[in-house]
Amino acid sequence: MDDATRTQIEAAAFRALREHLMVKRPDVQNIDLMNLAGFCRNCLSRWYQEAANDLGIDMTKDAAREIFYAMPYEDWKAQCQTDASPEKQAAFEKSFAENVGKAD
């Protein structure tokens, strides 16, 4: 398989993952994704931003999130995010530290 074809397939897989998380399963909470898998929608938007920056495209965290969420992140949170239990929050702190690093 040539590089261009591989890149097209990888891009299609990314779009399918985004569609699944944003359209088919918006009920799945980011905190649950992070606690179970070590990544969430915000990680995907950060990886998108990092890839753009690596190509010399200046993109902020907020801009990447708006592209990924197809709306301002605050709007998505208001529409889809629910309150997390103290247990989920504690698990998130551990998972975030292990998978992303120290929180800002």
Backbone bond lengths (Angstrom), bond angles and torsions (degrees), N, CA, C in turn:
res aa  C-N    CA-C-N  psi(-1)  N-CA   C-N-CA  omega(-1)  CA-C   N-CA-C  phi
1 M - - - 1.445 - - 1.528 108.14 -
2 D 1.314 115.69 134.12 1.459 118.89 179.62 1.535 110.12 -81.89
3 D 1.328 115.16 163.87 1.473 120.83 -175.41 1.525 112.86 -61.68
4 A 1.323 117.87 -38.97 1.462 120.52 -178.73 1.532 110.57 -64.62
5 T 1.322 117.09 -41.92 1.465 120.79 178.44 1.520 110.62 -65.99
6 R 1.333 116.89 -43.28 1.467 120.84 178.04 1.517 110.34 -59.70
7 T 1.325 117.35 -43.03 1.456 121.68 179.26 1.528 110.88 -63.59
8 Q 1.330 117.95 -40.11 1.470 121.06 177.52 1.527 110.88 -63.33
9 I 1.312 116.79 -42.08 1.467 120.83 179.94 1.528 110.25 -66.61
10 E 1.329 116.70 -43.93 1.470 120.23 178.60 1.533 110.56 -62.16
11 A 1.321 117.46 -40.89 1.465 120.97 178.80 1.526 110.87 -64.92
12 A 1.317 117.17 -40.05 1.465 120.54 178.05 1.522 110.83 -64.99
13 A 1.329 117.07 -39.18 1.466 120.59 178.05 1.528 110.52 -65.29
14 F 1.326 117.42 -41.37 1.462 121.31 176.83 1.527 110.63 -61.11
15 R 1.337 116.99 -45.07 1.467 120.09 179.57 1.528 110.89 -62.98
16 A 1.327 116.88 -37.43 1.468 120.08 178.29 1.529 110.64 -66.47
17 L 1.329 117.70 -41.02 1.464 121.24 177.18 1.520 110.41 -62.89
18 R 1.317 116.77 -45.22 1.463 120.45 178.92 1.527 110.42 -61.13
19 E 1.319 117.05 -46.67 1.469 121.60 178.74 1.529 110.56 -58.54
20 H 1.309 116.75 -43.39 1.461 120.90 -179.88 1.533 110.65 -61.37
21 L 1.326 116.89 -47.40 1.465 120.94 -176.90 1.524 113.06 -73.02
22 M 1.320 117.38 -34.00 1.459 120.26 -173.42 1.527 113.34 -93.75
23 V 1.321 117.50 -31.42 1.462 120.33 -174.59 1.532 111.34 -108.12
24 K 1.303 115.76 -50.69 1.465 118.88 -175.74 1.523 113.19 -79.76
25 R 1.337 118.13 -32.23 1.463 120.98 -176.40 1.528 113.27 -135.13
26 P 1.327 118.70 52.79 1.463 119.29 176.44 1.529 112.22 -66.66
27 D 1.341 116.03 -14.65 1.461 120.97 178.89 1.524 112.67 -72.20
28 V 1.322 117.09 -21.54 1.463 120.02 178.35 1.521 107.92 -73.02
29 Q 1.309 115.50 120.79 1.455 121.11 -174.19 1.530 111.54 -78.34
30 N 1.336 115.87 144.20 1.466 120.62 176.37 1.524 111.52 -55.17
31 I 1.316 117.29 -40.36 1.458 120.42 -177.52 1.537 110.06 -63.26
32 D 1.329 117.10 -36.90 1.465 120.47 177.87 1.527 111.12 -68.82
33 L 1.337 116.62 -41.12 1.464 119.79 175.98 1.527 110.66 -59.61
34 M 1.326 116.28 -47.60 1.465 120.20 -178.60 1.521 110.66 -63.07
35 N 1.320 116.55 -43.94 1.464 119.86 -177.44 1.526 111.80 -66.84
36 L 1.318 117.70 -33.89 1.465 120.74 -178.15 1.526 113.67 -90.30
37 A 1.330 116.59 -39.16 1.464 119.63 -171.14 1.524 114.25 -114.57
38 G 1.322 117.33 -12.43 1.460 119.39 -179.53 1.514 114.04 82.25
39 F 1.337 118.00 10.90 1.459 122.51 173.70 1.522 108.18 -153.86
40 C 1.338 115.22 162.82 1.461 120.39 178.92 1.526 109.04 -146.94
41 R 1.312 116.44 -172.57 1.459 120.68 179.30 1.536 111.25 -58.98
42 N 1.332 116.37 -38.17 1.465 119.05 179.52 1.522 111.20 -64.50
43 C 1.333 117.28 -35.98 1.467 120.39 175.76 1.530 109.86 -62.99
44 L 1.324 116.22 -44.67 1.462 119.74 179.29 1.528 111.01 -60.90
45 S 1.314 117.04 -41.16 1.466 118.86 178.20 1.523 111.02 -68.37
46 R 1.336 117.45 -34.08 1.474 120.57 176.78 1.524 110.29 -67.03
47 W 1.315 117.50 -41.55 1.467 120.80 178.19 1.528 110.45 -64.08
48 Y 1.325 116.85 -35.63 1.463 122.30 175.50 1.533 109.21 -62.47
49 Q 1.326 116.15 -47.45 1.466 121.26 178.48 1.524 110.70 -60.43
50 E 1.315 117.21 -46.57 1.466 121.08 -179.15 1.526 111.41 -61.81
51 A 1.340 117.00 -39.44 1.463 120.46 178.18 1.532 110.36 -64.92
52 A 1.327 116.47 -41.86 1.465 119.90 177.31 1.524 110.45 -62.35
53 N 1.330 116.13 -47.07 1.469 120.32 179.76 1.519 111.14 -60.50
54 D 1.343 117.36 -39.07 1.468 121.13 178.33 1.524 111.98 -61.85
55 L 1.334 116.44 -27.87 1.462 121.33 178.11 1.531 112.33 -89.60
56 G 1.335 116.34 6.35 1.452 120.64 178.91 1.514 114.11 84.79
57 I 1.326 117.12 12.16 1.461 121.98 178.31 1.525 107.71 -94.15
58 D 1.317 115.94 119.65 1.455 120.90 -179.48 1.527 108.55 -75.85
59 M 1.336 116.19 114.11 1.463 120.80 -179.15 1.515 108.40 -138.45
60 T 1.307 116.27 131.77 1.460 121.16 178.01 1.530 110.25 -86.09
61 K 1.320 115.37 166.23 1.463 121.01 175.63 1.525 110.00 -59.85
62 D 1.325 117.31 -44.39 1.463 120.98 -179.37 1.525 111.86 -63.99
63 A 1.332 117.05 -40.23 1.466 120.01 178.77 1.521 110.76 -65.48
64 A 1.317 117.51 -42.06 1.463 120.88 178.98 1.521 110.91 -64.30
65 R 1.323 116.25 -41.29 1.466 119.01 177.99 1.521 110.90 -63.46
66 E 1.324 117.27 -41.48 1.465 119.23 -179.71 1.525 110.88 -64.84
67 I 1.322 117.74 -36.49 1.465 120.91 175.53 1.530 109.63 -65.13
68 F 1.324 117.41 -48.46 1.459 120.41 -176.65 1.527 111.74 -66.02
69 Y 1.330 116.97 -46.88 1.463 121.53 -177.03 1.530 113.01 -79.81
70 A 1.329 117.45 -12.04 1.466 123.75 -177.18 1.527 111.79 61.26
71 M 1.314 114.49 26.28 1.469 122.19 176.99 1.524 106.62 -173.23
72 P 1.310 118.74 164.43 1.461 118.82 173.94 1.534 109.83 -57.53
73 Y 1.315 116.17 140.68 1.463 121.32 -177.21 1.529 111.68 -56.95
74 E 1.311 117.09 -39.82 1.470 120.27 179.99 1.521 111.27 -60.90
75 D 1.335 117.25 -35.93 1.470 120.71 177.54 1.532 110.05 -66.10
76 W 1.339 116.86 -44.39 1.465 119.99 179.36 1.529 110.27 -61.71
77 K 1.332 116.46 -43.84 1.463 119.52 179.03 1.526 110.72 -58.68
78 A 1.324 116.99 -44.12 1.462 120.79 -179.29 1.529 111.55 -64.32
79 Q 1.316 116.86 -34.77 1.461 121.07 -177.80 1.528 113.31 -82.21
80 C 1.325 117.31 -35.33 1.472 119.85 -166.70 1.520 115.79 -122.39
81 Q 1.307 118.43 -23.27 1.464 119.71 -173.19 1.527 111.04 -86.07
82 T 1.319 116.01 136.76 1.452 121.95 177.11 1.527 109.21 -111.59
83 D 1.304 116.39 164.99 1.463 120.52 177.79 1.519 109.75 -68.41
84 A 1.315 115.44 141.81 1.464 121.53 179.55 1.522 109.52 -100.99
85 S 1.308 115.12 145.07 1.459 120.93 177.98 1.525 109.83 -68.38
86 P 1.321 117.79 159.14 1.463 120.30 175.88 1.536 112.05 -57.02
87 E 1.325 117.36 -33.87 1.467 120.62 179.13 1.529 111.09 -66.70
88 K 1.332 116.27 -42.67 1.466 120.08 177.62 1.521 110.73 -65.72
89 Q 1.324 116.51 -38.62 1.462 120.10 179.33 1.527 111.05 -64.49
90 A 1.330 117.07 -40.48 1.472 120.89 178.30 1.520 110.57 -65.97
91 A 1.334 117.03 -42.33 1.464 120.72 177.83 1.524 110.37 -63.73
92 F 1.347 116.43 -37.32 1.455 120.84 178.66 1.525 111.10 -62.97
93 E 1.314 117.47 -44.92 1.473 120.60 180.00 1.522 110.38 -55.74
94 K 1.319 116.69 -43.79 1.469 122.00 179.20 1.525 110.54 -66.24
95 S 1.335 117.46 -48.74 1.456 121.64 -178.74 1.524 111.48 -63.27
96 F 1.330 116.50 -42.49 1.464 120.47 179.50 1.526 109.84 -61.19
97 A 1.319 117.18 -46.35 1.458 121.11 -179.53 1.527 111.11 -61.22
98 E 1.321 116.42 -40.33 1.470 120.84 -177.98 1.523 112.53 -73.32
99 N 1.335 117.80 -33.87 1.444 121.04 -171.91 1.526 115.50 -104.92
100 V 1.319 116.54 -25.87 1.459 119.88 -176.22 1.520 111.02 -117.75
101 G 1.297 117.10 -43.95 1.461 122.20 -176.77 1.507 109.80 129.97
102 K 1.283 115.76 -168.94 1.461 119.83 179.23 1.514 110.83 -67.72
103 A 1.310 115.97 140.50 1.464 121.36 177.30 1.513 109.34 -69.12
104 D 1.360 114.82 148.71 1.479 120.42 178.93 1.504 111.50 -66.02
